[in-house]
Amino acid sequence: QAFLKMKTNISSLLILQVPLYFNGWYLLPFYVGELGLLCYKGIVLPYPARNFFPELLLILLLLGIDVIRIFLGMKGNLTQRKIPLLVSLLLLLPIIFGYLYFIL
C-alpha cells in the first residue's frame, strides 16, 4: 500500500529530450556539409569573393546559436526551468531563417 501512495515525479519530458538529442547529432553533418558546399562554390563555381567571408561568418554564427539553443533546451527540460526553454524556443526563429537562407 505504501507503493501506491508514493507520488511519481517525472523529471523531464522524454518527447522533448529525444529530438534535442538527435538534433545535436544532426548538427555536425549539416554544418560540415554547408562548409563543404561553401568551399565548393568558392573554388569551382563563379562565386563573388566578397560573399564568401560573410556567408562563412553566418554559418559559424548559426552553429553557435544552434549549439546554445540545444544546450538551453536540454538544460531547461532536465531541470524543469521555464526560462531556458523559452530562450531556446526564441533562438529557434533565427535558426529557421538561417536554414532557409542556406537551403534556398
N, CA, C and O of each residue as an XYZ file, in Angstrom:
416
protein
N       0.819     -1.199      0.000
C       0.000      0.000      0.000
C       0.861      1.261      0.000
O       0.463      2.292     -0.542
N       2.027      1.174      0.603
C       2.909      2.339      0.608
C       3.372      2.654     -0.811
O       3.593      3.813     -1.164
N       3.513      1.612     -1.610
C       3.927      1.818     -3.007
C       2.865      2.591     -3.785
O       3.196      3.432     -4.620
N       1.601      2.311     -3.516
C       0.533      3.000     -4.209
C       0.409      4.454     -3.786
O      -0.071      5.286     -4.556
N       0.837      4.767     -2.566
C       0.744      6.127     -2.060
C       1.905      7.004     -2.529
O       1.831      8.230     -2.444
N       2.978      6.378     -3.023
C       4.133      7.159     -3.478
C       3.756      7.971     -4.709
O       3.105      7.477     -5.629
N       4.166      9.180     -4.701
C       3.880     10.052     -5.833
C       5.067      9.985     -6.797
O       6.207     10.236     -6.406
N       4.790      9.650     -8.043
C       5.871      9.601     -9.023
C       6.064     10.991     -9.597
O       5.105     11.688     -9.926
N       7.316     11.375     -9.710
C       7.660     12.693    -10.214
C       8.557     12.531    -11.439
O       9.713     12.127    -11.312
N       8.045     12.836    -12.594
C       8.822     12.734    -13.817
C       9.666     13.993    -13.925
O       9.147     15.108    -13.875
N      10.981     13.803    -14.075
C      11.869     14.959    -14.038
C      11.983     15.681    -15.361
O      12.290     16.873    -15.371
N      11.751     15.020    -16.466
C      11.848     15.711    -17.748
C      10.916     15.052    -18.757
O      10.430     13.941    -18.546
N      10.684     15.747    -19.836
C       9.829     15.227    -20.893
C      10.689     14.489    -21.915
O      11.549     15.082    -22.565
N      10.448     13.213    -22.041
C      11.204     12.410    -22.993
C      10.896     12.833    -24.421
O      11.765     12.780    -25.291
N       9.655     13.253    -24.661
C       9.254     13.638    -26.013
C       9.987     14.908    -26.470
O      10.092     15.136    -27.675
N      10.485     15.721    -25.574
C      11.292     16.886    -25.921
C      12.777     16.545    -25.930
O      13.532     17.068    -26.750
N      13.194     15.679    -25.032
C      14.619     15.357    -24.907
C      15.141     14.588    -26.112
O      16.275     14.816    -26.534
N      14.356     13.694    -26.672
C      14.801     12.880    -27.807
C      15.083     13.738    -29.039
O      16.152     13.582    -29.629
N      14.179     14.645    -29.466
C      14.526     15.483    -30.624
C      15.724     16.396    -30.368
O      16.519     16.637    -31.277
N      15.863     16.903    -29.151
C      17.030     17.730    -28.847
C      18.318     16.917    -28.948
O      19.327     17.404    -29.457
N      18.281     15.689    -28.465
C      19.457     14.823    -28.521
C      19.850     14.530    -29.969
O      21.017     14.661    -30.336
N      18.880     14.137    -30.786
C      19.195     13.796    -32.170
C      19.506     15.043    -33.003
O      20.257     14.954    -33.975
N      18.951     16.190    -32.647
C      19.312     17.422    -33.330
C      20.771     17.768    -33.070
O      21.441     18.330    -33.937
N      21.266     17.437    -31.882
C      22.686     17.631    -31.597
C      23.561     16.789    -32.502
O      24.623     17.241    -32.930
N      23.137     15.579    -32.799
C      23.894     14.724    -33.717
C      23.732     15.169    -35.164
O      24.614     14.924    -35.987
N      22.634     15.808    -35.480
C      22.387     16.294    -36.832
C      23.257     17.507    -37.164
O      23.574     17.743    -38.330
N      23.639     18.265    -36.157
C      24.403     19.491    -36.377
C      25.710     19.245    -37.119
O      26.033     19.971    -38.059
N      26.454     18.246    -36.712
C      27.778     18.006    -37.295
C      27.713     17.764    -38.801
O      28.389     18.476    -39.543
N      26.930     16.790    -39.296
C      26.919     16.609    -40.753
C      26.319     17.798    -41.511
O      26.737     18.087    -42.632
N      25.351     18.485    -40.914
C      24.749     19.620    -41.609
C      25.767     20.735    -41.805
O      25.922     21.244    -42.915
N      26.458     21.118    -40.744
C      27.386     22.237    -40.861
C      28.661     21.855    -41.606
O      29.245     22.706    -42.276
N      29.108     20.619    -41.514
C      30.236     20.176    -42.333
C      29.844     20.218    -43.808
O      30.628     20.656    -44.651
N      28.637     19.765    -44.116
C      28.150     19.832    -45.493
C      28.008     21.264    -45.988
O      28.362     21.562    -47.129
N      27.498     22.145    -45.150
C      27.347     23.548    -45.552
C      28.703     24.198    -45.783
O      28.872     24.952    -46.741
N      29.676     23.915    -44.911
C      31.012     24.471    -45.120
C      31.653     23.894    -46.370
O      32.346     24.604    -47.098
N      31.425     22.608    -46.626
C      31.938     21.990    -47.849
C      31.321     22.606    -49.097
O      32.023     22.863    -50.075
N      30.024     22.843    -49.070
C      29.364     23.480    -50.213
C      29.847     24.913    -50.413
O      29.992     25.369    -51.548
N      30.091     25.612    -49.333
C      30.589     26.974    -49.450
C      31.987     26.978    -50.075
O      32.280     27.806    -50.937
N      32.834     26.066    -49.646
C      34.174     25.954    -50.245
C      34.079     25.544    -51.709
O      34.826     26.056    -52.542
N      33.182     24.638    -52.028
C      32.986     24.213    -53.415
C      32.544     25.390    -54.281
O      33.040     25.577    -55.392
N      31.604     26.183    -53.759
C      31.145     27.348    -54.510
C      32.277     28.341    -54.716
O      32.390     28.953    -55.778
N      33.115     28.497    -53.694
C      34.200     29.466    -53.795
C      35.310     29.034    -54.730
O      35.973     29.884    -55.323
N      35.534     27.731    -54.879
C      36.641     27.237    -55.695
C      36.200     26.943    -57.125
O      36.844     27.388    -58.075
N      35.124     26.208    -57.282
C      34.736     25.696    -58.598
C      33.805     26.650    -59.345
O      34.013     26.919    -60.528
N      32.811     27.148    -58.683
C      31.800     27.962    -59.357
C      32.218     29.437    -59.403
O      33.028     29.882    -58.590
N      31.667     30.183    -60.348
C      31.952     31.628    -60.370
C      31.186     32.319    -59.241
O      30.041     32.736    -59.418
N      31.812     32.429    -58.116
C      31.180     32.936    -56.904
C      31.928     34.195    -56.472
O      33.156     34.163    -56.387
N      31.243     35.293    -56.198
C      31.940     36.522    -55.798
C      32.707     36.327    -54.489
O      32.174     35.812    -53.506
N      33.960     36.749    -54.504
C      34.813     36.577    -53.326
C      34.306     37.399    -52.144
O      34.508     37.023    -50.990
N      33.646     38.525    -52.433
C      33.161     39.365    -51.326
C      32.022     38.696    -50.555
O      31.733     39.103    -49.430
N      31.373     37.691    -51.123
C      30.289     36.992    -50.427
C      30.781     35.810    -49.607
O      30.040     35.289    -48.773
N      32.017     35.380    -49.828
C      32.500     34.172    -49.173
C      32.609     34.351    -47.654
O      32.067     33.545    -46.897
N      33.295     35.383    -47.212
C      33.520     35.550    -45.775
C      32.252     35.911    -44.992
O      32.076     35.407    -43.883
N      31.369     36.754    -45.517
C      30.117     36.973    -44.765
C      29.283     35.696    -44.616
O      28.680     35.470    -43.567
N      29.247     34.861    -45.663
C      28.496     33.611    -45.536
C      29.179     32.648    -44.582
O      28.509     31.922    -43.848
N      30.508     32.633    -44.583
C      31.240     31.796    -43.628
C      30.943     32.240    -42.202
O      30.704     31.407    -41.327
N      30.959     33.543    -41.967
C      30.630     34.057    -40.630
C      29.187     33.743    -40.252
O      28.899     33.449    -39.091
N      28.289     33.802    -41.216
C      26.888     33.481    -40.940
C      26.728     32.009    -40.570
O      25.966     31.682    -39.661
N      27.430     31.130    -41.255
C      27.371     29.700    -40.919
C      27.909     29.465    -39.511
O      27.309     28.719    -38.736
N      29.032     30.092    -39.174
C      29.610     29.918    -37.839
C      28.713     30.523    -36.761
O      28.598     29.970    -35.667
N      28.079     31.650    -37.061
C      27.135     32.252    -36.117
C      25.929     31.351    -35.894
O      25.483     31.169    -34.761
N      25.403     30.788    -36.979
C      24.272     29.864    -36.845
C      24.659     28.624    -36.045
O      23.870     28.124    -35.244
N      25.867     28.134    -36.264
C      26.337     26.981    -35.496
C      26.371     27.304    -34.008
O      25.912     26.512    -33.184
N      26.916     28.471    -33.667
C      26.968     28.868    -32.254
C      25.587     29.022    -31.643
O      25.345     28.567    -30.525
N      24.677     29.663    -32.373
C      23.310     29.844    -31.863
C      22.618     28.489    -31.713
O      21.891     28.265    -30.745
N      22.842     27.590    -32.669
C      22.199     26.272    -32.615
C      22.711     25.450    -31.432
O      21.931     24.773    -30.763
N      24.000     25.506    -31.176
C      24.563     24.777    -30.026
C      23.999     25.339    -28.724
O      23.625     24.582    -27.828
N      23.938     26.658    -28.620
C      23.372     27.280    -27.414
C      21.901     26.917    -27.264
O      21.440     26.640    -26.157
N      21.159     26.918    -28.373
C      19.729     26.577    -28.322
C      19.511     25.150    -27.823
O      18.646     24.907    -26.982
N      20.290     24.222    -28.338
C      20.130     22.827    -27.912
C      20.553     22.659    -26.457
O      19.899     21.941    -25.699
N      21.648     23.321    -26.060
C      22.091     23.233    -24.666
C      21.032     23.776    -23.717
O      20.710     23.139    -22.714
N      20.486     24.956    -24.030
C      19.466     25.542    -23.156
C      18.191     24.709    -23.141
O      17.544     24.585    -22.101
N      17.820     24.133    -24.294
C      16.634     23.274    -24.328
C      16.808     22.038    -23.468
O      15.902     21.662    -22.723
N      17.972     21.402    -23.566
C      18.214     20.207    -22.741
C      18.286     20.573    -21.256
O      17.716     19.884    -20.409
N      18.993     21.666    -20.952
C      19.114     22.092    -19.559
C      17.755     22.457    -18.969
O      17.431     22.061    -17.849
N      16.963     23.215    -19.727
C      15.638     23.605    -19.249
C      14.712     22.416    -19.094
O      13.890     22.383    -18.178
N      14.839     21.436    -19.984
C      13.999     20.247    -19.897
C      14.389     19.400    -18.689
O      13.524     18.944    -17.942
N      15.674     19.192    -18.500
C      16.106     18.328    -17.401
C      15.904     18.971    -16.035
O      15.633     18.271    -15.059
N      16.031     20.294    -15.950
C      15.844     20.968    -14.663
C      14.434     21.506    -14.471
O      14.109     22.040    -13.411
N      13.601     21.368    -15.488
C      12.218     21.848    -15.472
C      12.131     23.347    -15.203
O      11.291     23.808    -14.429
N      13.016     24.093    -15.857
C      13.001     25.558    -15.754
C      12.375     26.138    -17.012
O      12.606     25.650    -18.118
N      11.597     27.163    -16.834
C      10.885     27.746    -17.971
C      11.742     28.713    -18.774
O      11.600     28.798    -19.994
N      12.630     29.444    -18.105
C      13.420     30.468    -18.791
C      14.342     29.854    -19.849
O      14.334     30.332    -20.983
N      15.150     28.805    -19.537
C      15.983     28.233    -20.602
C      15.166     27.654    -21.755
O      15.585     27.738    -22.910
N      14.016     27.073    -21.457
C      13.166     26.549    -22.528
C      12.608     27.676    -23.390
O      12.521     27.533    -24.609
N      12.234     28.777    -22.781
C      11.722     29.917    -23.532
C      12.814     30.536    -24.409
O      12.566     30.870    -25.567
N      14.023     30.687    -23.854
C      15.132     31.232    -24.640
C      15.473     30.289    -25.787
O      15.753     30.734    -26.900
N      15.449     28.985    -25.515
C      15.700     28.006    -26.568
C      14.657     28.105    -27.671
O      14.984     27.993    -28.853
N      13.434     28.309    -27.295
C      12.359     28.455    -28.279
C      12.505     29.751    -29.078
O      12.239     29.767    -30.280
N      12.926     30.834    -28.424
C      13.137     32.102    -29.127
C      14.338     32.026    -30.068
O      14.329     32.653    -31.128
N      15.367     31.269    -29.696
C      16.534     31.102    -30.562
C      16.218     30.250    -31.789
O      16.995     30.215    -32.742
N      15.101     29.581    -31.761
C      14.703     28.764    -32.912
C      14.367     29.629    -34.127
O      14.564     29.194    -35.261
N      13.869     30.835    -33.910
C      13.485     31.711    -35.027
C      14.669     32.090    -35.916
O      14.566     31.919    -37.131
N      15.800     32.600    -35.380
C      16.914     32.899    -36.279
C      17.509     31.650    -36.922
O      18.043     31.716    -38.029
N      17.420     30.523    -36.238
C      17.931     29.275    -36.807
C      17.089     28.870    -38.017
O      17.634     28.448    -39.037
N      15.786     28.994    -37.913
C      14.910     28.646    -39.043
C      15.206     29.544    -40.235
O      15.309     29.060    -41.363
N      15.346     30.852    -39.999
C      15.652     31.764    -41.096
C      17.026     31.476    -41.689
O      17.210     31.579    -42.902
N      17.984     31.120    -40.855
C      19.315     30.771    -41.358
C      19.293     29.509    -42.194
O      19.928     29.449    -43.247
N      18.565     28.496    -41.734
C      18.440     27.269    -42.523
C      17.778     27.550    -43.864
O      18.215     27.043    -44.897
N      16.729     28.357    -43.846
C      16.047     28.687    -45.095
C      16.966     29.469    -46.038
O      16.918     29.265    -47.251
N      17.792     30.352    -45.502
C      18.717     31.107    -46.334
C      19.705     30.175    -47.041
O      19.961     30.334    -48.234
N      20.254     29.213    -46.314
C      21.265     28.348    -46.900
C      20.655     27.223    -47.744
O      21.301     26.732    -48.670
N      19.457     26.822    -47.444
C      18.846     25.733    -48.228
C      18.252     26.285    -49.527
O      18.373     25.663    -50.582
N      17.620     27.441    -49.447
C      17.009     28.014    -50.644
C      18.028     28.873    -51.324
O      17.741     29.466    -52.364
